[in-house]
Amino acid sequence: MREPFQIAVSVDVLDDLRNRLTNTRLPPDVGIAGWTDRVEPAYLADLITYWRTGCDCRAQERHLNQFHHSRATVDGTRLHFIHEPGV
């Protein structure tokens, strides 16, 4: 059975995420360039900084909640999905 769903992230969860991002320890840069073996440390550092200070999670939540979200259980697996009719 399909049930309506809206994204509603608690302040506690966002605070925990911010704390985890602040306390992230990056691996040392050992001179490996490119994406062959891992994420480049500089890219990862920029991404962490964006998530910690630049991302407006509430704005993203409002944007995503403009869509028709639903949840359902299929063969015992709980699913979250967006169903938007085509135009």
C-alpha positions in Angstrom: 0.0 0.0 0.0 1.3 3.4 -1.0 1.3 6.2 1.7 2.2 9.9 1.3 5.5 11.0 2.7 7.3 14.4 3.3 10.9 14.9 4.1 11.3 16.4 7.6 14.8 16.2 9.0 15.1 17.1 12.7 17.3 19.8 14.0 19.1 17.2 16.1 20.0 15.2 12.9 21.3 18.3 11.1 23.3 19.3 14.2 24.8 15.8 14.4 25.7 16.0 10.7 27.4 19.4 11.1 29.4 18.1 14.1 30.5 14.9 12.2 31.6 17.1 9.2 33.5 19.4 11.5 35.3 16.5 13.2 36.1 14.7 9.9 39.8 13.7 9.7 41.0 13.5 6.1 43.7 11.0 5.1 47.1 12.5 4.4 47.8 13.5 0.8 50.4 11.0 -0.3 50.9 12.5 -3.7 48.5 10.4 -5.7 46.8 12.5 -8.3 43.6 11.8 -10.0 40.6 9.6 -9.2 42.1 6.2 -10.1 42.6 5.0 -6.6 40.6 7.3 -4.4 38.8 10.7 -4.1 41.3 13.6 -4.3 41.8 15.0 -0.8 41.3 18.6 -2.0 38.0 17.8 -3.6 36.8 15.9 -0.5 37.9 18.8 1.7 35.9 21.2 -0.4 32.9 19.0 -0.4 33.0 18.7 3.4 33.3 22.5 3.7 30.3 23.0 1.4 28.1 20.5 3.4 29.2 22.1 6.7 28.9 25.8 5.8 27.4 26.3 2.4 24.5 23.9 2.0 21.1 25.2 3.0 19.5 21.9 4.1 16.1 23.5 4.9 16.0 25.1 1.4 16.8 21.7 -0.1 14.1 20.1 2.0 11.5 22.6 0.8 12.6 22.1 -2.8 12.4 18.3 -2.6 9.0 18.4 -0.8 7.5 20.1 -3.9 7.4 16.6 -5.4 4.9 13.8 -4.7 6.8 11.5 -2.3 5.4 8.1 -1.2 6.5 5.1 0.7 5.5 1.5 0.2 6.6 -1.9 1.2 7.4 -4.3 -1.7 8.3 -7.9 -1.0 9.2 -6.9 2.6 11.5 -4.0 1.5 10.5 -0.5 2.6 10.8 2.0 -0.4 10.7 5.7 -0.7 9.9 7.1 -4.1 8.8 10.1 -6.1 5.9 9.7 -8.5 5.3 12.7 -10.8 3.0 12.4 -13.8 4.5 13.4 -17.1 3.4 16.5 -18.9 
